[in-house]
Amino acid sequence: METAVRTKGPDQKFCKDCGEIISMNAEICPKCGVRQFAPPPAGITLGPTSPAGRSRIAAAVFALLLGGLGIHKFYLGQVGMGILYLIFCWTFIPSIVGFIEGIIYLTMSDEAFVRKYG
């Protein structure tokens, strides 16, 4: 048996279910009928991410809303500091520090964030 090599054009894609070559704009595969995932809308992101996949805006939101529990520290990979925040969360000191850190993350440039937490 000979296997045919399929190549897709620049305006085509493979169906995520059956592998058939379909139009890039197709919402449903004409062969198998499975709905294709749409690409994410342009401009709907939480900002640039670091090479480790961390977002400055997400870290700031975690710090502002859940800073008293140290969730932003866990998100940034600083597990020891996150546990320390959890231990002292009853004093509300981590909440104050987390709020301040959230403001710092919001005012920090993306390059500085990647250098420090990337």
Biopython code that builds the backbone (N, CA, C, O; Angstrom):
import numpy as np
from Bio.PDB.StructureBuilder import StructureBuilder

atoms = [
    (1, "MET", "N", (0.828, -1.192, 0.000)),
    (1, "MET", "CA", (0.000, 0.000, 0.000)),
    (1, "MET", "C", (0.867, 1.248, 0.000)),
    (1, "MET", "O", (1.896, 1.306, 0.674)),
    (2, "GLU", "N", (0.456, 2.208, -0.736)),
    (2, "GLU", "CA", (1.180, 3.448, -0.835)),
    (2, "GLU", "C", (0.437, 4.517, -0.037)),
    (2, "GLU", "O", (-0.783, 4.642, -0.144)),
    (3, "THR", "N", (1.167, 5.275, 0.752)),
    (3, "THR", "CA", (0.566, 6.325, 1.561)),
    (3, "THR", "C", (0.759, 7.661, 0.875)),
    (3, "THR", "O", (1.882, 8.033, 0.535)),
    (4, "ALA", "N", (-0.313, 8.374, 0.672)),
    (4, "ALA", "CA", (-0.250, 9.681, 0.033)),
    (4, "ALA", "C", (0.117, 10.736, 1.078)),
    (4, "ALA", "O", (-0.413, 10.728, 2.189)),
    (5, "VAL", "N", (1.003, 11.620, 0.722)),
    (5, "VAL", "CA", (1.393, 12.708, 1.607)),
    (5, "VAL", "C", (0.472, 13.884, 1.342)),
    (5, "VAL", "O", (0.322, 14.338, 0.207)),
    (6, "ARG", "N", (-0.143, 14.369, 2.414)),
    (6, "ARG", "CA", (-1.061, 15.495, 2.272)),
    (6, "ARG", "C", (-0.340, 16.762, 2.714)),
    (6, "ARG", "O", (0.295, 16.792, 3.768)),
    (7, "THR", "N", (-0.442, 17.784, 1.916)),
    (7, "THR", "CA", (0.123, 19.077, 2.288)),
    (7, "THR", "C", (-0.997, 20.103, 2.261)),
    (7, "THR", "O", (-1.861, 20.091, 1.384)),
    (8, "LYS", "N", (-0.956, 20.969, 3.222)),
    (8, "LYS", "CA", (-1.992, 21.995, 3.304)),
    (8, "LYS", "C", (-1.433, 23.315, 2.803)),
    (8, "LYS", "O", (-0.233, 23.577, 2.888)),
    (9, "GLY", "N", (-2.317, 24.126, 2.287)),
    (9, "GLY", "CA", (-1.938, 25.439, 1.792)),
    (9, "GLY", "C", (-1.902, 26.446, 2.926)),
    (9, "GLY", "O", (-2.252, 26.116, 4.059)),
    (10, "PRO", "N", (-1.479, 27.684, 2.634)),
    (10, "PRO", "CA", (-1.393, 28.703, 3.685)),
    (10, "PRO", "C", (-2.755, 29.108, 4.249)),
    (10, "PRO", "O", (-2.826, 29.618, 5.368)),
    (11, "ASP", "N", (-3.830, 28.894, 3.504)),
    (11, "ASP", "CA", (-5.162, 29.254, 3.981)),
    (11, "ASP", "C", (-5.962, 28.018, 4.402)),
    (11, "ASP", "O", (-7.193, 28.035, 4.401)),
    (12, "GLN", "N", (-5.248, 26.948, 4.761)),
    (12, "GLN", "CA", (-5.906, 25.712, 5.170)),
    (12, "GLN", "C", (-5.346, 25.239, 6.508)),
    (12, "GLN", "O", (-4.285, 25.679, 6.951)),
    (13, "LYS", "N", (-6.086, 24.330, 7.136)),
    (13, "LYS", "CA", (-5.651, 23.719, 8.392)),
    (13, "LYS", "C", (-6.153, 22.286, 8.413)),
    (13, "LYS", "O", (-6.964, 21.888, 7.577)),
    (14, "PHE", "N", (-5.665, 21.516, 9.374)),
    (14, "PHE", "CA", (-6.126, 20.149, 9.551)),
    (14, "PHE", "C", (-7.267, 20.134, 10.564)),
    (14, "PHE", "O", (-7.227, 20.860, 11.558)),
    (15, "CYS", "N", (-8.276, 19.314, 10.317)),
    (15, "CYS", "CA", (-9.369, 19.131, 11.271)),
    (15, "CYS", "C", (-8.788, 18.543, 12.537)),
    (15, "CYS", "O", (-7.956, 17.638, 12.472)),
    (16, "LYS", "N", (-9.208, 19.039, 13.688)),
    (16, "LYS", "CA", (-8.662, 18.565, 14.959)),
    (16, "LYS", "C", (-9.126, 17.158, 15.293)),
    (16, "LYS", "O", (-8.536, 16.510, 16.158)),
    (17, "ASP", "N", (-10.157, 16.674, 14.638)),
    (17, "ASP", "CA", (-10.677, 15.343, 14.949)),
    (17, "ASP", "C", (-10.273, 14.295, 13.911)),
    (17, "ASP", "O", (-9.696, 13.267, 14.263)),
    (18, "CYS", "N", (-10.574, 14.551, 12.629)),
    (18, "CYS", "CA", (-10.325, 13.531, 11.599)),
    (18, "CYS", "C", (-9.046, 13.778, 10.800)),
    (18, "CYS", "O", (-8.592, 12.879, 10.091)),
    (19, "GLY", "N", (-8.461, 14.953, 10.891)),
    (19, "GLY", "CA", (-7.225, 15.240, 10.187)),
    (19, "GLY", "C", (-7.396, 15.678, 8.750)),
    (19, "GLY", "O", (-6.402, 15.876, 8.051)),
    (20, "GLU", "N", (-8.609, 15.833, 8.291)),
    (20, "GLU", "CA", (-8.878, 16.263, 6.918)),
    (20, "GLU", "C", (-8.417, 17.711, 6.735)),
    (20, "GLU", "O", (-8.508, 18.515, 7.663)),
    (21, "ILE", "N", (-7.928, 18.039, 5.549)),
    (21, "ILE", "CA", (-7.534, 19.414, 5.246)),
    (21, "ILE", "C", (-8.795, 20.220, 4.973)),
    (21, "ILE", "O", (-9.592, 19.873, 4.100)),
    (22, "ILE", "N", (-8.967, 21.301, 5.730)),
    (22, "ILE", "CA", (-10.143, 22.155, 5.600)),
    (22, "ILE", "C", (-9.703, 23.609, 5.509)),
    (22, "ILE", "O", (-8.534, 23.931, 5.722)),
    (23, "SER", "N", (-10.645, 24.475, 5.192)),
    (23, "SER", "CA", (-10.361, 25.901, 5.111)),
    (23, "SER", "C", (-10.000, 26.443, 6.495)),
    (23, "SER", "O", (-10.527, 25.982, 7.508)),
    (24, "MET", "N", (-9.103, 27.420, 6.525)),
    (24, "MET", "CA", (-8.678, 28.028, 7.790)),
    (24, "MET", "C", (-9.861, 28.669, 8.513)),
    (24, "MET", "O", (-9.865, 28.735, 9.743)),
    (25, "ASN", "N", (-10.860, 29.141, 7.773)),
    (25, "ASN", "CA", (-12.014, 29.819, 8.367)),
    (25, "ASN", "C", (-13.160, 28.882, 8.712)),
    (25, "ASN", "O", (-14.183, 29.337, 9.224)),
    (26, "ALA", "N", (-13.021, 27.582, 8.446)),
    (26, "ALA", "CA", (-14.108, 26.629, 8.682)),
    (26, "ALA", "C", (-14.361, 26.480, 10.178)),
    (26, "ALA", "O", (-13.435, 26.261, 10.958)),
    (27, "GLU", "N", (-15.614, 26.601, 10.560)),
    (27, "GLU", "CA", (-15.995, 26.400, 11.949)),
    (27, "GLU", "C", (-16.349, 24.943, 12.215)),
    (27, "GLU", "O", (-16.200, 24.457, 13.336)),
    (28, "ILE", "N", (-16.821, 24.243, 11.173)),
    (28, "ILE", "CA", (-17.203, 22.840, 11.284)),
    (28, "ILE", "C", (-16.551, 22.085, 10.131)),
    (28, "ILE", "O", (-16.575, 22.547, 8.991)),
    (29, "CYS", "N", (-15.972, 20.928, 10.427)),
    (29, "CYS", "CA", (-15.337, 20.108, 9.397)),
    (29, "CYS", "C", (-16.413, 19.521, 8.488)),
    (29, "CYS", "O", (-17.351, 18.901, 8.991)),
    (30, "PRO", "N", (-16.313, 19.696, 7.156)),
    (30, "PRO", "CA", (-17.329, 19.144, 6.260)),
    (30, "PRO", "C", (-17.303, 17.612, 6.197)),
    (30, "PRO", "O", (-18.303, 17.001, 5.822)),
    (31, "LYS", "N", (-16.186, 16.986, 6.555)),
    (31, "LYS", "CA", (-16.094, 15.531, 6.486)),
    (31, "LYS", "C", (-16.693, 14.860, 7.722)),
    (31, "LYS", "O", (-17.513, 13.949, 7.599)),
    (32, "CYS", "N", (-16.284, 15.309, 8.919)),
    (32, "CYS", "CA", (-16.734, 14.622, 10.142)),
    (32, "CYS", "C", (-17.770, 15.412, 10.941)),
    (32, "CYS", "O", (-18.424, 14.845, 11.815)),
    (33, "GLY", "N", (-17.933, 16.705, 10.661)),
    (33, "GLY", "CA", (-18.942, 17.506, 11.340)),
    (33, "GLY", "C", (-18.555, 18.013, 12.716)),
    (33, "GLY", "O", (-19.407, 18.520, 13.446)),
    (34, "VAL", "N", (-17.274, 17.887, 13.089)),
    (34, "VAL", "CA", (-16.824, 18.332, 14.413)),
    (34, "VAL", "C", (-16.506, 19.818, 14.373)),
    (34, "VAL", "O", (-15.848, 20.302, 13.452)),
    (35, "ARG", "N", (-16.988, 20.544, 15.397)),
    (35, "ARG", "CA", (-16.733, 21.981, 15.493)),
    (35, "ARG", "C", (-15.254, 22.206, 15.802)),
    (35, "ARG", "O", (-14.681, 21.540, 16.663)),
    (36, "GLN", "N", (-14.653, 23.143, 15.094)),
    (36, "GLN", "CA", (-13.244, 23.478, 15.271)),
    (36, "GLN", "C", (-13.128, 24.600, 16.291)),
    (36, "GLN", "O", (-14.020, 25.440, 16.410)),
    (37, "PHE", "N", (-12.027, 24.606, 17.021)),
    (37, "PHE", "CA", (-11.795, 25.676, 17.986)),
    (37, "PHE", "C", (-11.416, 26.945, 17.247)),
    (37, "PHE", "O", (-10.591, 26.923, 16.334)),
    (38, "ALA", "N", (-12.021, 28.046, 17.647)),
    (38, "ALA", "CA", (-11.688, 29.327, 17.036)),
    (38, "ALA", "C", (-10.406, 29.849, 17.672)),
    (38, "ALA", "O", (-10.167, 29.599, 18.854)),
    (39, "PRO", "N", (-9.575, 30.567, 16.920)),
    (39, "PRO", "CA", (-8.381, 31.154, 17.521)),
    (39, "PRO", "C", (-8.790, 32.229, 18.519)),
    (39, "PRO", "O", (-9.828, 32.866, 18.338)),
    (40, "PRO", "N", (-8.002, 32.444, 19.566)),
    (40, "PRO", "CA", (-8.380, 33.472, 20.550)),
    (40, "PRO", "C", (-8.404, 34.843, 19.908)),
    (40, "PRO", "O", (-7.571, 35.137, 19.051)),
    (41, "PRO", "N", (-9.344, 35.692, 20.307)),
    (41, "PRO", "CA", (-9.421, 37.034, 19.729)),
    (41, "PRO", "C", (-8.143, 37.818, 19.998)),
    (41, "PRO", "O", (-7.552, 37.707, 21.072)),
    (42, "ALA", "N", (-7.729, 38.594, 19.035)),
    (42, "ALA", "CA", (-6.514, 39.392, 19.189)),
    (42, "ALA", "C", (-6.728, 40.450, 20.264)),
    (42, "ALA", "O", (-7.788, 41.072, 20.338)),
    (43, "GLY", "N", (-5.726, 40.642, 21.084)),
    (43, "GLY", "CA", (-5.786, 41.677, 22.108)),
    (43, "GLY", "C", (-6.413, 41.244, 23.415)),
    (43, "GLY", "O", (-6.445, 42.042, 24.352)),
    (44, "ILE", "N", (-6.916, 40.014, 23.532)),
    (44, "ILE", "CA", (-7.526, 39.548, 24.772)),
    (44, "ILE", "C", (-6.495, 38.685, 25.505)),
    (44, "ILE", "O", (-6.543, 37.457, 25.430)),
    (45, "THR", "N", (-5.582, 39.316, 26.199)),
    (45, "THR", "CA", (-4.588, 38.594, 26.985)),
    (45, "THR", "C", (-4.373, 39.335, 28.291)),
    (45, "THR", "O", (-4.847, 40.457, 28.472)),
    (46, "LEU", "N", (-3.659, 38.700, 29.190)),
    (46, "LEU", "CA", (-3.302, 39.364, 30.446)),
    (46, "LEU", "C", (-1.926, 39.992, 30.342)),
    (46, "LEU", "O", (-1.203, 40.081, 31.334)),
    (47, "GLY", "N", (-1.568, 40.424, 29.161)),
    (47, "GLY", "CA", (-0.281, 41.051, 28.954)),
    (47, "GLY", "C", (0.782, 40.031, 28.608)),
    (47, "GLY", "O", (0.527, 38.827, 28.590)),
    (48, "PRO", "N", (1.965, 40.521, 28.338)),
    (48, "PRO", "CA", (3.045, 39.623, 27.976)),
    (48, "PRO", "C", (3.397, 38.696, 29.136)),
    (48, "PRO", "O", (3.286, 39.069, 30.304)),
    (49, "THR", "N", (3.815, 37.507, 28.799)),
    (49, "THR", "CA", (4.217, 36.558, 29.825)),
    (49, "THR", "C", (5.720, 36.388, 29.789)),
    (49, "THR", "O", (6.364, 36.621, 28.766)),
    (50, "SER", "N", (6.270, 35.979, 30.916)),
    (50, "SER", "CA", (7.697, 35.720, 31.000)),
    (50, "SER", "C", (7.990, 34.372, 30.355)),
    (50, "SER", "O", (7.065, 33.622, 30.046)),
    (51, "PRO", "N", (9.266, 34.055, 30.148)),
    (51, "PRO", "CA", (9.591, 32.737, 29.601)),
    (51, "PRO", "C", (9.074, 31.590, 30.467)),
    (51, "PRO", "O", (8.849, 30.490, 29.961)),
    (52, "ALA", "N", (8.884, 31.830, 31.753)),
    (52, "ALA", "CA", (8.345, 30.805, 32.646)),
    (52, "ALA", "C", (6.816, 30.749, 32.569)),
    (52, "ALA", "O", (6.204, 29.908, 33.227)),
    (53, "GLY", "N", (6.188, 31.630, 31.778)),
    (53, "GLY", "CA", (4.744, 31.624, 31.600)),
    (53, "GLY", "C", (3.989, 32.453, 32.617)),
    (53, "GLY", "O", (2.773, 32.315, 32.744)),
    (54, "ARG", "N", (4.674, 33.296, 33.330)),
    (54, "ARG", "CA", (4.018, 34.117, 34.351)),
    (54, "ARG", "C", (3.699, 35.497, 33.802)),
    (54, "ARG", "O", (4.501, 36.100, 33.090)),
    (55, "SER", "N", (2.521, 35.981, 34.144)),
    (55, "SER", "CA", (2.068, 37.286, 33.682)),
    (55, "SER", "C", (2.156, 38.295, 34.820)),
    (55, "SER", "O", (1.773, 38.000, 35.952)),
    (56, "ARG", "N", (2.657, 39.474, 34.514)),
    (56, "ARG", "CA", (2.772, 40.540, 35.514)),
    (56, "ARG", "C", (1.394, 40.971, 36.004)),
    (56, "ARG", "O", (1.202, 41.207, 37.197)),
    (57, "ILE", "N", (0.442, 41.073, 35.091)),
    (57, "ILE", "CA", (-0.909, 41.510, 35.466)),
    (57, "ILE", "C", (-1.588, 40.457, 36.340)),
    (57, "ILE", "O", (-2.243, 40.802, 37.325)),
    (58, "ALA", "N", (-1.441, 39.188, 35.995)),
    (58, "ALA", "CA", (-2.044, 38.122, 36.805)),
    (58, "ALA", "C", (-1.442, 38.115, 38.205)),
    (58, "ALA", "O", (-2.163, 37.946, 39.189)),
    (59, "ALA", "N", (-0.117, 38.297, 38.303)),
    (59, "ALA", "CA", (0.531, 38.339, 39.617)),
    (59, "ALA", "C", (0.000, 39.519, 40.428)),
    (59, "ALA", "O", (-0.218, 39.397, 41.633)),
    (60, "ALA", "N", (-0.208, 40.656, 39.772)),
    (60, "ALA", "CA", (-0.727, 41.834, 40.469)),
    (60, "ALA", "C", (-2.151, 41.602, 40.965)),
    (60, "ALA", "O", (-2.491, 41.993, 42.082)),
    (61, "VAL", "N", (-2.979, 40.974, 40.147)),
    (61, "VAL", "CA", (-4.365, 40.697, 40.557)),
    (61, "VAL", "C", (-4.383, 39.720, 41.732)),
    (61, "VAL", "O", (-5.137, 39.909, 42.686)),
    (62, "PHE", "N", (-3.550, 38.673, 41.663)),
    (62, "PHE", "CA", (-3.465, 37.734, 42.786)),
    (62, "PHE", "C", (-3.008, 38.450, 44.052)),
    (62, "PHE", "O", (-3.547, 38.203, 45.130)),
    (63, "ALA", "N", (-2.017, 39.335, 43.932)),
    (63, "ALA", "CA", (-1.495, 40.042, 45.100)),
    (63, "ALA", "C", (-2.540, 40.978, 45.691)),
    (63, "ALA", "O", (-2.672, 41.066, 46.912)),
    (64, "LEU", "N", (-3.283, 41.679, 44.836)),
    (64, "LEU", "CA", (-4.280, 42.626, 45.333)),
    (64, "LEU", "C", (-5.473, 41.922, 45.979)),
    (64, "LEU", "O", (-5.975, 42.368, 47.011)),
    (65, "LEU", "N", (-5.924, 40.824, 45.374)),
    (65, "LEU", "CA", (-7.137, 40.173, 45.864)),
    (65, "LEU", "C", (-6.867, 39.065, 46.891)),
    (65, "LEU", "O", (-7.631, 38.900, 47.842)),
    (66, "LEU", "N", (-5.788, 38.312, 46.697)),
    (66, "LEU", "CA", (-5.508, 37.161, 47.564)),
    (66, "LEU", "C", (-4.131, 37.240, 48.192)),
    (66, "LEU", "O", (-3.559, 36.217, 48.569)),
    (67, "GLY", "N", (-3.592, 38.450, 48.310)),
    (67, "GLY", "CA", (-2.245, 38.636, 48.838)),
    (67, "GLY", "C", (-2.084, 38.183, 50.273)),
    (67, "GLY", "O", (-0.996, 37.765, 50.669)),
    (68, "GLY", "N", (-3.136, 38.257, 51.053)),
    (68, "GLY", "CA", (-3.057, 37.827, 52.451)),
    (68, "GLY", "C", (-2.805, 36.340, 52.598)),
    (68, "GLY", "O", (-2.306, 35.897, 53.632)),
    (69, "LEU", "N", (-3.141, 35.564, 51.584)),
    (69, "LEU", "CA", (-2.903, 34.121, 51.621)),
    (69, "LEU", "C", (-1.626, 33.736, 50.870)),
    (69, "LEU", "O", (-1.236, 32.569, 50.865)),
    (70, "GLY", "N", (-0.979, 34.712, 50.241)),
    (70, "GLY", "CA", (0.268, 34.454, 49.546)),
    (70, "GLY", "C", (0.114, 33.775, 48.204)),
    (70, "GLY", "O", (1.075, 33.199, 47.693)),
    (71, "ILE", "N", (-1.069, 33.827, 47.621)),
    (71, "ILE", "CA", (-1.314, 33.151, 46.352)),
    (71, "ILE", "C", (-0.382, 33.685, 45.259)),
    (71, "ILE", "O", (0.084, 32.918, 44.416)),
    (72, "HIS", "N", (-0.112, 34.978, 45.268)),
    (72, "HIS", "CA", (0.786, 35.545, 44.262)),
    (72, "HIS", "C", (2.200, 34.991, 44.394)),
    (72, "HIS", "O", (2.906, 34.858, 43.395)),
    (73, "LYS", "N", (2.619, 34.669, 45.607)),
    (73, "LYS", "CA", (3.956, 34.095, 45.809)),
    (73, "LYS", "C", (4.017, 32.675, 45.250)),
    (73, "LYS", "O", (5.009, 32.293, 44.629)),
    (74, "PHE", "N", (2.965, 31.897, 45.468)),
    (74, "PHE", "CA", (2.912, 30.559, 44.871)),
    (74, "PHE", "C", (2.924, 30.666, 43.351)),
    (74, "PHE", "O", (3.602, 29.887, 42.680)),
    (75, "TYR", "N", (2.172, 31.630, 42.799)),
    (75, "TYR", "CA", (2.111, 31.828, 41.353)),
    (75, "TYR", "C", (3.484, 32.171, 40.782)),
    (75, "TYR", "O", (3.830, 31.736, 39.684)),
    (76, "LEU", "N", (4.262, 32.949, 41.524)),
    (76, "LEU", "CA", (5.579, 33.368, 41.059)),
    (76, "LEU", "C", (6.658, 32.336, 41.347)),
    (76, "LEU", "O", (7.826, 32.558, 41.030)),
    (77, "GLY", "N", (6.282, 31.213, 41.943)),
    (77, "GLY", "CA", (7.242, 30.150, 42.199)),
    (77, "GLY", "C", (7.996, 30.284, 43.504)),
    (77, "GLY", "O", (8.955, 29.548, 43.737)),
    (78, "GLN", "N", (7.587, 31.207, 44.360)),
    (78, "GLN", "CA", (8.242, 31.404, 45.649)),
    (78, "GLN", "C", (7.424, 30.696, 46.725)),
    (78, "GLN", "O", (6.716, 31.329, 47.508)),
    (79, "VAL", "N", (7.535, 29.372, 46.746)),
    (79, "VAL", "CA", (6.694, 28.556, 47.625)),
    (79, "VAL", "C", (6.976, 28.838, 49.097)),
    (79, "VAL", "O", (6.047, 28.906, 49.902)),
    (80, "GLY", "N", (8.234, 29.000, 49.453)),
    (80, "GLY", "CA", (8.582, 29.279, 50.850)),
    (80, "GLY", "C", (7.921, 30.553, 51.360)),
    (80, "GLY", "O", (7.382, 30.584, 52.466)),
    (81, "MET", "N", (7.969, 31.611, 50.539)),
    (81, "MET", "CA", (7.315, 32.861, 50.931)),
    (81, "MET", "C", (5.795, 32.688, 50.976)),
    (81, "MET", "O", (5.131, 33.272, 51.833)),
    (82, "GLY", "N", (5.249, 31.897, 50.070)),
    (82, "GLY", "CA", (3.816, 31.640, 50.083)),
    (82, "GLY", "C", (3.380, 30.951, 51.361)),
    (82, "GLY", "O", (2.346, 31.293, 51.935)),
    (83, "ILE", "N", (4.165, 29.981, 51.808)),
    (83, "ILE", "CA", (3.854, 29.293, 53.069)),
    (83, "ILE", "C", (3.974, 30.249, 54.243)),
    (83, "ILE", "O", (3.168, 30.200, 55.172)),
    (84, "LEU", "N", (4.975, 31.117, 54.206)),
    (84, "LEU", "CA", (5.132, 32.114, 55.269)),
    (84, "LEU", "C", (3.913, 33.047, 55.326)),
    (84, "LEU", "O", (3.436, 33.381, 56.411)),
    (85, "TYR", "N", (3.422, 33.460, 54.173)),
    (85, "TYR", "CA", (2.216, 34.297, 54.123)),
    (85, "TYR", "C", (1.024, 33.531, 54.710)),
    (85, "TYR", "O", (0.221, 34.104, 55.447)),
    (86, "LEU", "N", (0.910, 32.259, 54.389)),
    (86, "LEU", "CA", (-0.196, 31.453, 54.922)),
    (86, "LEU", "C", (-0.127, 31.327, 56.441)),
    (86, "LEU", "O", (-1.145, 31.415, 57.127)),
    (87, "ILE", "N", (1.074, 31.123, 56.954)),
    (87, "ILE", "CA", (1.233, 30.964, 58.408)),
    (87, "ILE", "C", (0.803, 32.223, 59.152)),
    (87, "ILE", "O", (0.170, 32.146, 60.206)),
    (88, "PHE", "N", (1.150, 33.384, 58.597)),
    (88, "PHE", "CA", (0.854, 34.640, 59.282)),
    (88, "PHE", "C", (-0.377, 35.369, 58.739)),
    (88, "PHE", "O", (-0.559, 36.553, 59.025)),
    (89, "CYS", "N", (-1.219, 34.694, 57.966)),
    (89, "CYS", "CA", (-2.374, 35.373, 57.372)),
    (89, "CYS", "C", (-3.344, 35.893, 58.423)),
    (89, "CYS", "O", (-4.058, 36.861, 58.160)),
    (90, "TRP", "N", (-3.395, 35.289, 59.600)),
    (90, "TRP", "CA", (-4.313, 35.716, 60.657)),
    (90, "TRP", "C", (-3.938, 37.086, 61.215)),
    (90, "TRP", "O", (-4.767, 37.729, 61.858)),
    (91, "THR", "N", (-2.689, 37.555, 60.981)),
    (91, "THR", "CA", (-2.263, 38.859, 61.508)),
    (91, "THR", "C", (-2.629, 40.009, 60.579)),
    (91, "THR", "O", (-2.523, 41.173, 60.964)),
    (92, "PHE", "N", (-3.054, 39.697, 59.375)),
    (92, "PHE", "CA", (-3.388, 40.679, 58.330)),
    (92, "PHE", "C", (-2.177, 41.449, 57.814)),
    (92, "PHE", "O", (-2.319, 42.296, 56.932)),
    (93, "ILE", "N", (-0.995, 41.173, 58.343)),
    (93, "ILE", "CA", (0.223, 41.801, 57.819)),
    (93, "ILE", "C", (0.476, 41.353, 56.378)),
    (93, "ILE", "O", (0.796, 42.192, 55.537)),
    (94, "PRO", "N", (0.343, 40.048, 56.060)),
    (94, "PRO", "CA", (0.525, 39.647, 54.660)),
    (94, "PRO", "C", (-0.463, 40.311, 53.708)),
    (94, "PRO", "O", (-0.142, 40.523, 52.539)),
    (95, "SER", "N", (-1.653, 40.640, 54.186)),
    (95, "SER", "CA", (-2.633, 41.322, 53.338)),
    (95, "SER", "C", (-2.132, 42.711, 52.953)),
    (95, "SER", "O", (-2.254, 43.124, 51.800)),
    (96, "ILE", "N", (-1.575, 43.418, 53.909)),
    (96, "ILE", "CA", (-1.053, 44.761, 53.650)),
    (96, "ILE", "C", (0.151, 44.680, 52.712)),
    (96, "ILE", "O", (0.252, 45.440, 51.749)),
    (97, "VAL", "N", (1.064, 43.746, 53.006)),
    (97, "VAL", "CA", (2.252, 43.584, 52.164)),
    (97, "VAL", "C", (1.847, 43.124, 50.760)),
    (97, "VAL", "O", (2.407, 43.593, 49.769)),
    (98, "GLY", "N", (0.885, 42.217, 50.675)),
    (98, "GLY", "CA", (0.418, 41.750, 49.371)),
    (98, "GLY", "C", (-0.196, 42.862, 48.544)),
    (98, "GLY", "O", (0.011, 42.924, 47.332)),
    (99, "PHE", "N", (-0.948, 43.736, 49.185)),
    (99, "PHE", "CA", (-1.548, 44.872, 48.488)),
    (99, "PHE", "C", (-0.459, 45.791, 47.934)),
    (99, "PHE", "O", (-0.541, 46.246, 46.793)),
    (100, "ILE", "N", (0.552, 46.057, 48.744)),
    (100, "ILE", "CA", (1.666, 46.900, 48.295)),
    (100, "ILE", "C", (2.412, 46.223, 47.137)),
    (100, "ILE", "O", (2.773, 46.876, 46.158)),
    (101, "GLU", "N", (2.637, 44.915, 47.257)),
    (101, "GLU", "CA", (3.310, 44.192, 46.177)),
    (101, "GLU", "C", (2.487, 44.214, 44.892)),
    (101, "GLU", "O", (3.050, 44.301, 43.801)),
    (102, "GLY", "N", (1.162, 44.135, 45.009)),
    (102, "GLY", "CA", (0.306, 44.222, 43.837)),
    (102, "GLY", "C", (0.463, 45.541, 43.112)),
    (102, "GLY", "O", (0.507, 45.581, 41.882)),
    (103, "ILE", "N", (0.549, 46.625, 43.872)),
    (103, "ILE", "CA", (0.760, 47.942, 43.269)),
    (103, "ILE", "C", (2.137, 48.005, 42.615)),
    (103, "ILE", "O", (2.296, 48.588, 41.542)),
    (104, "ILE", "N", (3.137, 47.400, 43.271)),
    (104, "ILE", "CA", (4.486, 47.375, 42.685)),
    (104, "ILE", "C", (4.487, 46.614, 41.373)),
    (104, "ILE", "O", (5.105, 47.055, 40.404)),
    (105, "TYR", "N", (3.799, 45.469, 41.325)),
    (105, "TYR", "CA", (3.735, 44.690, 40.082)),
    (105, "TYR", "C", (3.062, 45.491, 38.972)),
    (105, "TYR", "O", (3.477, 45.418, 37.816)),
    (106, "LEU", "N", (2.029, 46.251, 39.316)),
    (106, "LEU", "CA", (1.327, 47.047, 38.300)),
    (106, "LEU", "C", (2.188, 48.181, 37.758)),
    (106, "LEU", "O", (2.072, 48.541, 36.587)),
    (107, "THR", "N", (3.050, 48.747, 38.602)),
    (107, "THR", "CA", (3.882, 49.867, 38.160)),
    (107, "THR", "C", (5.208, 49.411, 37.554)),
    (107, "THR", "O", (5.910, 50.208, 36.933)),
    (108, "MET", "N", (5.550, 48.152, 37.728)),
    (108, "MET", "CA", (6.806, 47.594, 37.217)),
    (108, "MET", "C", (6.709, 47.394, 35.701)),
    (108, "MET", "O", (5.646, 47.049, 35.185)),
    (109, "SER", "N", (7.803, 47.609, 35.003)),
    (109, "SER", "CA", (7.810, 47.352, 33.552)),
    (109, "SER", "C", (7.855, 45.845, 33.308)),
    (109, "SER", "O", (8.260, 45.072, 34.176)),
    (110, "ASP", "N", (7.430, 45.445, 32.110)),
    (110, "ASP", "CA", (7.459, 44.025, 31.761)),
    (110, "ASP", "C", (8.878, 43.477, 31.781)),
    (110, "ASP", "O", (9.099, 42.341, 32.200)),
    (111, "GLU", "N", (9.845, 44.277, 31.329)),
    (111, "GLU", "CA", (11.230, 43.830, 31.305)),
    (111, "GLU", "C", (11.761, 43.592, 32.713)),
    (111, "GLU", "O", (12.442, 42.599, 32.966)),
    (112, "ALA", "N", (11.446, 44.511, 33.630)),
    (112, "ALA", "CA", (11.901, 44.340, 35.023)),
    (112, "ALA", "C", (11.232, 43.128, 35.665)),
    (112, "ALA", "O", (11.862, 42.411, 36.443)),
    (113, "PHE", "N", (9.967, 42.897, 35.345)),
    (113, "PHE", "CA", (9.267, 41.731, 35.893)),
    (113, "PHE", "C", (9.906, 40.433, 35.408)),
    (113, "PHE", "O", (10.095, 39.498, 36.186)),
    (114, "VAL", "N", (10.236, 40.381, 34.115)),
    (114, "VAL", "CA", (10.852, 39.174, 33.562)),
    (114, "VAL", "C", (12.237, 38.969, 34.176)),
    (114, "VAL", "O", (12.617, 37.835, 34.469)),
    (115, "ARG", "N", (12.996, 40.047, 34.373)),
    (115, "ARG", "CA", (14.315, 39.924, 34.991)),
    (115, "ARG", "C", (14.217, 39.379, 36.407)),
    (115, "ARG", "O", (15.036, 38.554, 36.813)),
    (116, "LYS", "N", (13.222, 39.835, 37.163)),
    (116, "LYS", "CA", (13.115, 39.445, 38.565)),
    (116, "LYS", "C", (12.418, 38.103, 38.757)),
    (116, "LYS", "O", (12.845, 37.302, 39.589)),
    (117, "TYR", "N", (11.347, 37.843, 37.999)),
    (117, "TYR", "CA", (10.529, 36.650, 38.220)),
    (117, "TYR", "C", (10.505, 35.691, 37.038)),
    (117, "TYR", "O", (9.862, 34.643, 37.107)),
    (118, "GLY", "N", (11.199, 36.034, 35.952)),
    (118, "GLY", "CA", (11.148, 35.255, 34.721)),
    (118, "GLY", "C", (11.824, 33.935, 34.819)),
    (118, "GLY", "O", (11.852, 33.181, 33.847)),
]
sb = StructureBuilder()
sb.init_structure("model")
sb.init_model(0)
sb.init_chain("A")
sb.init_seg("    ")
for serial, (resi, resn, name, xyz) in enumerate(atoms, 1):
    if name == "N":
        sb.init_residue(resn, " ", resi, " ")
    sb.init_atom(name, np.array(xyz, "f"), 0.0, 1.0, " ", f" {name:<3s}", serial, name[0])
structure = sb.get_structure()
